[in-house]
Amino acid sequence: MRPIIYTPDAAATLIRKQKIACLPELTAALGTDARRTVMRKLSELSCRNSYSHCGRYYTLDDVAEFDALGLWSHRDVWFSSRGTLLETAAALVDAAAEGYFVDELDSILHVATKDALRKLVQSGRLAREEMAGRFLYCAAAPGRWRHQRVARRARLAEPGMVAPLPAASILSDELRAAVVLFFSLLDEKQRRLYAGLEALKSGRGGDTRIAGLLNLDVGTVARGRHELLTQDVEIERVRAAGGGRKSAKKKRQKLSRESNL
């Protein structure tokens, strides 16, 4: 008796018809109850399982329509171009301009991410820091971590600093005029540091965006951002040396000399 030969065609046809399928549906389509056989046939396809619903659902890469974050869902079942929840969480946190709090990442991925984030920190793939009474999860690379931490602190620091400046194309005339007026009152170093701060808040590509918005050289914005990140800012006196009210002692000495003449 010849052995039964199973092909992955039936599984692929089912997934393309339904967009997603669970293991019982796939075993029925292939006509076998052997889980190992089903998994082997799925491995012959460009197939991936969901990161939600405990990975019970499968889809094909040519079926999934991943968005800019590499995510796609069908019937509230979520898939990632990176595969597992661990890999997806690690990639998103690493790329985030300000890192993520747990609830923020939960909202993006539509699943609980606390356990995954804890495992990533324990394995050294991510870092975390307590901020505003919560843990902020950041990239493990020191330079990237510092950038995310400073950007997040800047956003939390003041009510007026919650969000970066809007893009020039959507900036209102009133806000544009206010920014230009405020910027004109700053000295050269203050302009550079302010531009660097806005670039930090804007995340990746912030140097170019802020340079265009404030009519500055990109290198000037990058220098301001670097000075803030490294805290390499010289604290100078507001008034120049010799400025301000004259010493009363010197004035008395001058009067005393004149009275002796």
Backbone bond lengths (Angstrom), bond angles and torsions (degrees), N, CA, C in turn:
res aa  C-N    CA-C-N  psi(-1)  N-CA   C-N-CA  omega(-1)  CA-C   N-CA-C  phi
1 M - - - 1.473 - - 1.530 109.45 -
2 R 1.300 114.82 127.51 1.455 119.18 -179.65 1.537 111.43 -71.17
3 P 1.349 116.57 141.72 1.471 118.93 176.88 1.522 110.29 -68.74
4 I 1.311 115.74 148.71 1.462 120.92 179.26 1.529 108.67 -74.46
5 I 1.300 116.50 130.73 1.476 121.48 179.33 1.526 108.18 -104.55
6 Y 1.307 114.23 119.25 1.461 120.06 178.77 1.531 108.99 -98.57
7 T 1.301 116.84 136.32 1.466 121.43 175.41 1.521 109.00 -114.19
8 P 1.341 116.49 153.30 1.469 119.11 -178.81 1.521 113.85 -77.47
9 D 1.330 117.02 -0.63 1.466 119.99 -175.18 1.522 112.63 -59.38
10 A 1.345 115.85 -40.88 1.464 118.93 -178.01 1.529 110.92 -65.17
11 A 1.325 117.01 -38.16 1.465 120.89 178.23 1.517 110.59 -65.90
12 A 1.330 116.84 -44.18 1.467 121.06 179.83 1.522 110.91 -62.92
13 T 1.339 115.72 -40.75 1.476 119.42 179.34 1.519 111.11 -63.48
14 L 1.336 117.11 -41.80 1.451 120.83 179.60 1.524 111.77 -64.30
15 I 1.330 116.34 -44.42 1.471 119.68 -178.27 1.523 110.37 -66.12
16 R 1.321 117.15 -40.25 1.469 118.95 179.99 1.528 111.05 -66.65
17 K 1.307 115.87 -30.70 1.471 119.79 178.64 1.525 111.31 -73.45
18 Q 1.349 116.48 -44.32 1.468 121.18 -175.65 1.523 113.12 -96.73
19 K 1.329 117.27 -14.88 1.464 125.75 -174.26 1.524 112.34 78.48
20 I 1.316 118.05 -36.51 1.461 121.42 174.52 1.527 108.35 -139.08
21 A 1.326 116.63 157.55 1.469 120.35 178.21 1.516 108.58 -152.45
22 C 1.328 115.43 147.60 1.458 120.52 176.70 1.532 109.07 -96.89
23 L 1.315 116.44 169.86 1.462 121.20 -174.62 1.527 113.66 -59.51
24 P 1.346 120.48 -45.29 1.473 119.19 177.92 1.523 112.79 -57.86
25 E 1.336 117.04 -38.05 1.461 120.25 178.86 1.529 111.17 -66.23
26 L 1.332 115.48 -37.60 1.463 120.07 -179.46 1.525 112.02 -71.71
27 T 1.329 116.42 -38.88 1.469 118.98 177.81 1.535 110.53 -64.20
28 A 1.323 116.23 -38.30 1.467 119.99 177.97 1.526 110.80 -65.88
29 A 1.333 116.36 -39.91 1.462 120.06 -179.66 1.523 111.58 -66.33
30 L 1.335 116.74 -35.91 1.463 120.83 -179.47 1.527 112.41 -83.87
31 G 1.324 116.76 -13.34 1.448 120.43 178.68 1.505 114.36 74.51
32 T 1.331 117.88 31.61 1.457 121.66 179.18 1.518 109.68 -144.38
33 D 1.317 115.99 148.37 1.466 121.14 175.83 1.524 111.58 -97.18
34 A 1.306 117.39 -0.49 1.472 121.28 -177.45 1.527 109.86 -79.71
35 R 1.314 115.50 108.69 1.471 120.11 -178.28 1.524 111.13 -60.76
36 R 1.323 116.32 -37.12 1.462 119.71 -178.58 1.528 110.68 -63.35
37 T 1.322 115.65 -38.40 1.466 119.17 178.94 1.521 110.84 -65.22
38 V 1.328 115.99 -42.98 1.469 120.01 179.31 1.518 110.61 -61.61
39 M 1.332 117.27 -45.65 1.460 120.66 -178.12 1.522 110.59 -64.35
40 R 1.336 116.61 -37.26 1.458 119.73 179.44 1.525 110.76 -65.60
41 K 1.323 117.11 -38.40 1.455 120.36 179.58 1.533 111.22 -71.80
42 L 1.311 115.86 -35.27 1.472 118.46 177.39 1.527 110.89 -65.79
43 S 1.336 116.16 -32.90 1.465 120.05 179.84 1.525 111.87 -66.49
44 E 1.328 116.66 -19.37 1.455 120.69 177.63 1.529 111.88 -80.60
45 L 1.319 116.18 -10.67 1.463 121.95 178.13 1.522 110.48 -103.54
46 S 1.323 117.14 161.41 1.467 121.48 171.87 1.524 107.01 -80.29
47 C 1.326 114.69 76.09 1.458 121.99 -168.90 1.518 110.23 -118.97
48 R 1.319 116.15 148.32 1.462 120.41 175.70 1.521 108.90 -143.89
49 N 1.330 116.02 152.47 1.464 119.39 179.06 1.520 110.67 -100.57
50 S 1.305 115.99 164.14 1.465 121.83 -175.62 1.527 110.59 -72.48
51 Y 1.358 114.89 152.38 1.468 117.93 172.24 1.529 110.07 -91.65
52 S 1.315 117.09 -13.96 1.465 120.70 172.68 1.528 108.71 -97.05
53 H 1.340 116.28 172.83 1.466 121.56 177.89 1.530 112.07 55.19
54 C 1.349 115.23 35.81 1.478 121.44 176.52 1.526 112.59 56.97
55 G 1.314 117.03 27.39 1.459 120.65 176.41 1.510 114.72 70.31
56 R 1.314 118.24 23.56 1.471 121.00 -173.52 1.529 113.22 -79.75
57 Y 1.341 117.72 -15.92 1.458 120.32 -174.99 1.530 111.00 -108.11
58 Y 1.329 114.60 153.34 1.459 121.53 -177.96 1.522 109.95 -128.79
59 T 1.341 114.52 149.76 1.460 120.19 173.71 1.516 107.88 -145.52
60 L 1.323 116.22 174.52 1.460 122.32 177.99 1.517 109.41 -107.11
61 D 1.327 116.75 149.22 1.462 120.25 -179.99 1.522 111.90 -61.15
62 D 1.330 117.33 -32.01 1.466 118.64 -179.50 1.526 112.46 -82.59
63 V 1.335 116.70 -1.39 1.470 121.66 175.02 1.523 110.54 -99.02
64 A 1.316 116.00 -42.33 1.469 121.19 -178.01 1.522 110.90 -66.27
65 E 1.307 116.14 139.54 1.470 122.58 177.23 1.527 108.16 -115.88
66 F 1.310 116.08 82.89 1.457 121.62 -174.50 1.529 111.17 -70.09
67 D 1.347 115.22 140.04 1.459 120.17 179.59 1.537 109.75 -86.40
68 A 1.337 115.66 -168.76 1.468 120.38 -176.30 1.522 112.42 -62.39
69 L 1.324 117.25 -25.59 1.459 121.08 178.16 1.529 112.24 -89.83
70 G 1.331 116.51 0.49 1.455 119.71 -178.78 1.512 113.24 80.30
71 L 1.348 117.78 25.03 1.460 122.30 -177.74 1.528 110.64 -115.28
72 W 1.338 115.17 150.98 1.467 121.52 176.89 1.521 108.49 -155.10
73 S 1.312 116.22 144.38 1.464 119.23 179.32 1.525 110.29 -137.24
74 H 1.317 113.98 154.55 1.461 121.94 173.91 1.514 107.01 -147.31
75 R 1.326 116.15 126.42 1.460 121.73 -176.98 1.531 111.17 53.42
76 D 1.333 115.36 41.47 1.469 122.20 177.66 1.533 113.52 64.81
77 V 1.310 117.00 17.45 1.467 121.78 172.98 1.524 106.74 -102.90
78 W 1.343 116.26 127.69 1.462 120.62 -170.90 1.524 112.26 -107.20
79 F 1.336 114.34 137.39 1.462 122.71 178.32 1.533 109.01 -125.53
80 S 1.319 115.90 156.81 1.461 121.91 178.86 1.524 109.91 -132.09
81 S 1.311 115.88 143.39 1.461 119.95 176.31 1.522 111.16 -66.30
82 R 1.343 115.93 -17.27 1.467 120.27 179.06 1.524 112.38 -92.36
83 G 1.313 117.34 -4.13 1.451 120.83 176.03 1.512 113.17 95.29
84 T 1.326 117.00 -102.01 1.456 121.98 -171.58 1.526 112.54 -79.39
85 L 1.321 114.62 165.85 1.460 120.45 176.37 1.524 110.99 -63.91
86 L 1.335 116.85 -39.26 1.460 120.05 179.31 1.529 111.24 -59.91
87 E 1.319 116.68 -48.91 1.465 120.04 -178.44 1.525 111.13 -66.06
88 T 1.319 116.48 -37.21 1.469 120.62 -179.53 1.514 111.01 -67.74
89 A 1.331 117.20 -46.59 1.460 121.07 179.55 1.526 110.90 -62.26
90 A 1.320 117.12 -42.39 1.466 120.69 179.94 1.518 111.08 -61.78
91 A 1.331 117.60 -43.80 1.459 121.43 -178.70 1.526 112.18 -67.10
92 L 1.327 116.79 -42.27 1.463 120.05 -178.00 1.523 111.28 -68.22
93 V 1.324 117.66 -42.04 1.463 120.60 178.95 1.524 110.23 -64.64
94 D 1.316 117.01 -42.55 1.461 120.72 -179.37 1.524 111.54 -62.05
95 A 1.331 117.04 -35.71 1.462 121.38 -176.77 1.527 113.24 -86.33
96 A 1.333 118.17 -13.34 1.470 121.49 -174.99 1.527 111.14 -67.82
97 A 1.317 116.31 137.72 1.470 120.73 -179.95 1.523 111.81 -64.74
98 E 1.336 117.51 -32.20 1.466 121.40 -175.67 1.524 112.38 -125.61
99 G 1.340 118.77 17.96 1.446 119.85 -173.03 1.525 109.65 68.24
100 Y 1.337 116.71 -170.39 1.460 120.49 179.68 1.524 110.86 -140.78
101 F 1.329 115.21 141.57 1.450 120.67 162.40 1.532 106.72 -82.57
102 V 1.341 116.00 159.65 1.462 120.39 -175.80 1.524 111.70 -56.79
103 D 1.333 116.92 -46.36 1.459 119.12 -176.10 1.525 112.05 -64.77
104 E 1.329 117.00 -30.92 1.460 120.14 177.97 1.523 110.98 -67.05
105 L 1.340 115.89 -44.75 1.462 119.24 179.89 1.525 111.11 -70.10
106 D 1.346 116.87 -35.20 1.468 120.43 174.79 1.530 110.72 -56.88
107 S 1.326 115.55 -43.15 1.461 121.02 -177.73 1.529 111.27 -66.23
108 I 1.314 116.78 -35.99 1.466 120.72 -179.37 1.523 111.53 -73.20
109 L 1.338 115.92 -43.89 1.461 120.55 -174.27 1.530 113.45 -91.69
110 H 1.342 117.06 -11.97 1.466 121.88 176.67 1.527 112.63 64.70
111 V 1.307 116.71 23.70 1.465 122.52 174.10 1.531 107.29 -143.82
112 A 1.339 116.25 164.12 1.459 120.61 175.32 1.529 109.51 -72.77
113 T 1.312 116.46 129.32 1.474 120.52 -175.10 1.527 113.30 -115.19
114 K 1.325 118.31 0.27 1.470 120.97 -174.18 1.522 111.99 -58.07
115 D 1.331 117.49 -47.86 1.467 120.53 -178.36 1.526 111.18 -64.85
116 A 1.318 116.55 -40.64 1.470 120.04 179.23 1.521 110.98 -63.72
117 L 1.334 116.63 -42.55 1.462 120.56 179.16 1.527 111.21 -64.97
118 R 1.333 116.34 -39.78 1.464 119.57 178.15 1.531 111.17 -61.42
119 K 1.321 116.78 -42.90 1.468 120.84 179.15 1.526 110.85 -64.51
120 L 1.317 117.03 -38.55 1.459 120.71 -179.95 1.525 111.32 -67.07
121 V 1.333 116.50 -36.62 1.469 120.08 176.59 1.527 110.10 -68.64
122 Q 1.313 117.05 -43.99 1.465 121.46 -179.35 1.526 111.74 -62.45
123 S 1.318 116.95 -33.53 1.462 120.32 179.72 1.529 112.81 -85.61
124 G 1.332 117.20 -2.64 1.456 121.19 178.30 1.508 114.86 83.10
125 R 1.319 117.65 9.57 1.460 120.20 -178.99 1.525 112.35 -84.55
126 L 1.331 117.30 -22.39 1.456 122.71 174.81 1.520 108.83 -133.26
127 A 1.328 115.42 164.64 1.467 121.78 175.20 1.526 107.98 -123.21
128 R 1.309 116.34 161.63 1.453 118.88 177.01 1.518 109.10 -142.90
129 E 1.323 114.82 155.70 1.464 121.56 -179.81 1.524 108.40 -145.98
130 E 1.314 116.25 137.25 1.467 119.56 178.00 1.517 109.26 -73.73
131 M 1.295 115.61 128.72 1.463 121.53 -177.55 1.526 108.40 -150.16
132 A 1.314 115.85 129.67 1.466 121.57 179.76 1.528 111.43 55.49
133 G 1.344 115.96 35.33 1.455 120.55 176.99 1.515 114.73 79.28
134 R 1.350 117.78 7.03 1.459 122.04 179.59 1.522 109.04 -135.37
135 F 1.325 115.97 167.15 1.453 119.89 176.46 1.519 109.76 -90.53
136 L 1.334 115.23 126.33 1.455 121.20 173.34 1.526 107.44 -97.22
137 Y 1.323 117.36 125.01 1.462 122.14 -178.83 1.526 108.90 -96.43
138 C 1.334 115.08 129.71 1.460 121.49 -173.92 1.524 110.35 -132.61
139 A 1.326 114.86 173.47 1.457 120.94 176.27 1.525 109.74 -64.85
140 A 1.319 116.45 154.37 1.460 120.73 -179.09 1.528 111.86 -78.70
141 A 1.333 118.03 -29.16 1.462 121.12 -179.70 1.527 109.43 -63.34
142 P 1.345 117.96 126.57 1.478 120.81 -174.48 1.525 114.08 -54.06
143 G 1.345 116.74 -43.98 1.460 118.70 -178.84 1.513 112.86 -64.16
144 R 1.320 115.95 -43.85 1.466 120.63 179.43 1.524 110.81 -67.54
145 W 1.328 116.84 -40.25 1.462 121.99 177.78 1.525 110.35 -59.55
146 R 1.325 116.58 -45.87 1.458 120.35 -179.26 1.525 110.91 -62.24
147 H 1.315 116.34 -41.70 1.466 120.96 178.90 1.522 110.55 -60.64
148 Q 1.333 117.61 -47.45 1.466 121.82 -179.43 1.521 111.25 -64.46
149 R 1.331 116.88 -41.78 1.459 121.17 -178.29 1.526 111.41 -63.82
150 V 1.323 116.52 -45.43 1.467 120.58 -179.70 1.527 110.53 -65.17
151 A 1.329 116.32 -41.29 1.462 119.84 179.81 1.524 111.17 -63.66
152 R 1.326 116.94 -41.95 1.471 120.01 179.64 1.524 110.91 -66.88
153 R 1.330 117.35 -43.05 1.465 120.10 179.46 1.514 110.97 -63.19
154 A 1.317 116.86 -37.31 1.462 120.19 178.09 1.523 110.73 -63.24
155 R 1.318 116.80 -39.00 1.471 119.87 -179.27 1.513 112.06 -71.30
156 L 1.336 116.84 -30.91 1.460 120.31 -178.70 1.522 113.08 -86.91
157 A 1.329 116.84 -13.95 1.463 120.47 -169.30 1.526 113.54 -65.68
158 E 1.335 117.24 -50.68 1.462 121.24 -173.91 1.516 109.83 -132.67
159 P 1.360 116.84 148.51 1.468 119.24 177.17 1.517 113.14 -55.53
160 G 1.333 116.90 -36.46 1.455 120.22 -179.38 1.503 114.32 -77.45
161 M 1.354 117.03 -4.98 1.453 120.35 -177.25 1.519 111.41 -112.87
162 V 1.321 116.51 18.22 1.457 119.85 -175.41 1.521 111.70 -62.96
163 A 1.303 117.86 -40.84 1.460 120.27 -175.64 1.525 110.11 -127.00
164 P 1.335 117.40 156.29 1.460 120.18 176.33 1.515 111.14 -70.30
165 L 1.323 116.31 165.98 1.454 120.20 176.44 1.521 109.61 -61.29
166 P 1.338 117.79 140.76 1.463 119.75 177.84 1.524 110.68 -63.47
167 A 1.323 116.14 161.64 1.457 120.40 176.22 1.524 109.69 -61.71
168 A 1.339 116.11 150.90 1.464 120.59 -176.52 1.522 111.82 -57.45
169 S 1.325 116.33 -32.94 1.467 120.07 -176.77 1.519 113.22 -69.08
170 I 1.333 117.58 -21.53 1.471 120.17 -178.55 1.529 111.78 -117.24
171 L 1.325 117.05 4.11 1.461 120.96 179.56 1.525 109.05 -71.19
172 S 1.321 117.37 127.55 1.461 120.61 -179.38 1.525 110.05 -69.23
173 D 1.336 115.90 155.47 1.466 120.44 179.70 1.520 110.94 -60.09
174 E 1.345 116.85 -38.74 1.466 120.36 -178.77 1.526 111.38 -65.67
175 L 1.348 116.51 -45.35 1.457 119.42 -179.88 1.522 111.14 -68.38
176 R 1.326 116.95 -37.72 1.462 120.69 177.56 1.533 110.50 -60.23
177 A 1.341 116.32 -44.37 1.461 120.73 179.87 1.521 110.87 -64.30
178 A 1.328 116.82 -39.53 1.467 120.58 179.47 1.522 110.81 -65.65
179 V 1.323 117.21 -41.62 1.467 121.21 179.45 1.524 110.48 -64.29
180 V 1.338 116.29 -44.39 1.468 120.65 -179.85 1.520 110.50 -62.86
181 L 1.328 117.12 -42.44 1.463 120.58 179.40 1.527 110.73 -64.42
182 F 1.319 116.28 -47.92 1.468 119.89 179.00 1.513 110.86 -60.37
183 F 1.323 117.09 -43.91 1.463 121.76 -177.85 1.525 111.31 -63.42
184 S 1.343 116.54 -34.87 1.470 120.48 -178.20 1.527 112.39 -70.01
185 L 1.339 117.34 -20.10 1.469 121.03 -179.37 1.530 112.46 -84.85
186 L 1.320 118.12 -6.66 1.453 121.76 -177.38 1.526 110.72 -92.11
187 D 1.334 115.60 152.15 1.466 118.26 173.79 1.527 108.68 -82.01
188 E 1.323 116.36 -178.93 1.469 120.65 -173.11 1.530 112.37 -60.83
189 K 1.327 116.86 -45.16 1.460 119.85 -178.63 1.521 110.76 -67.79
190 Q 1.332 117.74 -41.02 1.459 121.23 179.74 1.527 111.28 -63.78
191 R 1.332 116.69 -37.94 1.463 119.85 177.36 1.532 110.60 -63.31
192 R 1.321 115.19 -43.26 1.467 119.72 -179.26 1.526 110.87 -62.87
193 L 1.324 116.98 -43.89 1.461 121.07 -178.31 1.528 111.64 -70.39
194 Y 1.329 116.07 -38.43 1.465 119.06 177.26 1.522 110.70 -63.51
195 A 1.331 116.06 -43.71 1.466 120.22 178.01 1.526 110.15 -62.82
196 G 1.322 116.93 -40.39 1.463 120.31 177.99 1.510 112.21 -63.48
197 L 1.335 117.23 -38.35 1.467 121.34 178.53 1.523 110.76 -65.09
198 E 1.326 117.46 -44.63 1.464 120.22 178.91 1.526 111.04 -65.02
199 A 1.331 116.86 -34.13 1.463 120.12 177.56 1.521 110.50 -66.51
200 L 1.326 117.14 -39.20 1.467 121.16 177.19 1.524 110.42 -61.24
201 K 1.310 116.36 -43.93 1.459 121.14 -178.84 1.529 111.95 -68.24
202 S 1.328 116.30 -24.89 1.461 120.32 -177.77 1.518 112.85 -82.51
203 G 1.347 117.82 -16.66 1.457 120.54 179.79 1.515 111.65 80.33
204 R 1.333 115.55 -155.25 1.457 120.59 -176.49 1.528 110.63 -61.25
205 G 1.334 115.27 137.60 1.452 120.40 -177.30 1.505 112.99 81.26
206 G 1.342 116.94 4.67 1.462 120.52 -176.62 1.514 113.60 -66.93
207 D 1.339 117.68 -34.43 1.469 120.58 -179.58 1.521 110.63 -58.19
208 T 1.319 116.25 -48.89 1.471 121.06 -177.79 1.527 111.11 -66.57
209 R 1.340 116.09 -42.95 1.473 119.67 -177.53 1.512 111.63 -64.54
210 I 1.344 116.57 -46.00 1.464 120.25 -178.45 1.520 111.14 -70.88
211 A 1.337 117.04 -35.14 1.463 119.94 177.30 1.525 110.51 -60.22
212 G 1.328 116.89 -43.29 1.455 120.30 178.32 1.515 112.59 -67.75
213 L 1.332 116.40 -37.34 1.457 120.73 -177.83 1.526 111.74 -69.04
214 L 1.354 116.31 -39.56 1.463 121.04 -176.04 1.524 113.25 -100.81
215 N 1.339 116.02 6.26 1.466 121.41 178.93 1.536 111.04 57.23
216 L 1.329 115.39 49.89 1.456 121.82 179.08 1.526 109.75 -119.07
217 D 1.323 115.13 163.00 1.453 120.16 172.27 1.533 108.89 -72.38
218 V 1.321 117.23 140.57 1.464 120.86 -179.58 1.523 110.90 -59.06
219 G 1.339 116.22 -36.65 1.456 119.89 178.98 1.515 112.77 -63.53
220 T 1.329 117.12 -33.00 1.469 121.24 177.92 1.522 110.57 -66.75
221 V 1.330 115.79 -43.37 1.468 120.39 178.21 1.528 110.27 -63.96
222 A 1.329 116.09 -43.89 1.463 120.62 -179.94 1.532 111.08 -62.62
223 R 1.329 116.40 -37.80 1.469 120.04 178.63 1.519 110.85 -65.36
224 G 1.340 116.93 -42.82 1.464 120.34 177.89 1.513 111.87 -62.84
225 R 1.329 115.83 -42.15 1.462 120.13 178.26 1.523 110.97 -63.13
226 H 1.324 116.01 -42.57 1.473 120.13 179.76 1.529 111.09 -64.30
227 E 1.317 116.80 -40.19 1.468 120.26 179.86 1.524 111.08 -63.43
228 L 1.330 116.80 -38.01 1.463 120.00 178.45 1.529 111.38 -70.24
229 L 1.324 116.15 -41.83 1.466 119.73 -179.01 1.525 111.89 -64.64
230 T 1.320 116.09 -40.86 1.469 120.45 -177.98 1.521 112.20 -90.54
231 Q 1.353 116.52 -4.36 1.471 122.39 -176.41 1.523 111.08 57.43
232 D 1.332 115.19 33.76 1.461 121.90 179.48 1.523 109.18 -94.61
233 V 1.325 115.11 64.34 1.465 121.60 -177.98 1.519 108.69 -122.48
234 E 1.305 116.07 123.03 1.467 120.25 -179.99 1.528 109.35 -78.60
235 I 1.315 115.45 123.18 1.463 120.86 179.07 1.516 108.01 -85.61
236 E 1.318 115.83 110.28 1.458 120.92 -177.52 1.523 110.73 -106.64
237 R 1.329 114.40 161.32 1.473 119.36 174.90 1.524 109.57 -68.07
238 V 1.332 115.41 144.45 1.455 119.25 178.71 1.520 110.71 -65.56
239 R 1.340 116.82 -42.28 1.449 121.48 177.98 1.518 110.23 -94.88
240 A 1.313 116.78 145.81 1.452 120.78 177.91 1.515 109.62 -69.44
241 A 1.336 115.40 155.62 1.461 119.83 179.30 1.522 109.90 -57.05
242 G 1.341 117.37 134.39 1.454 121.67 -178.83 1.502 113.61 91.77
243 G 1.330 117.24 -9.09 1.445 120.63 179.94 1.512 111.16 -83.12
244 G 1.329 116.59 175.63 1.447 120.71 177.53 1.513 113.17 88.11
245 R 1.333 117.48 -172.21 1.464 123.32 -176.49 1.523 110.91 -70.97
246 K 1.315 117.02 136.92 1.454 122.25 -179.58 1.517 111.11 -68.39
247 S 1.315 115.07 149.61 1.459 120.46 179.82 1.519 110.94 -64.11
248 A 1.334 117.51 132.12 1.473 121.78 178.62 1.511 110.81 -65.65
249 K 1.344 117.76 -32.72 1.457 122.41 -179.27 1.518 110.79 -63.62
250 K 1.348 116.87 -45.47 1.456 120.50 178.59 1.510 111.02 -62.98
251 K 1.338 116.72 -37.81 1.464 120.17 -179.53 1.514 110.54 -64.82
252 R 1.357 117.04 -40.82 1.461 120.10 179.14 1.518 110.97 -66.17
253 Q 1.323 117.12 -37.89 1.454 120.37 178.99 1.523 111.01 -63.37
254 K 1.365 116.99 -40.87 1.448 120.92 178.85 1.527 111.74 -63.90
255 L 1.355 116.39 -43.78 1.466 119.96 178.59 1.510 111.44 -63.06
256 S 1.321 115.98 -37.26 1.478 120.27 -178.74 1.510 110.54 -65.05
257 R 1.357 117.56 -40.37 1.468 120.41 179.34 1.510 110.76 -65.72
258 E 1.344 117.36 -39.14 1.458 120.26 -178.02 1.516 110.97 -68.19
259 S 1.353 116.64 -33.87 1.471 119.22 -178.95 1.515 112.37 -70.89
260 N 1.297 118.17 -19.89 1.459 122.25 -179.87 1.518 112.11 -83.90
261 L 1.341 115.93 -11.85 1.466 118.92 -178.53 1.542 110.66 -78.81
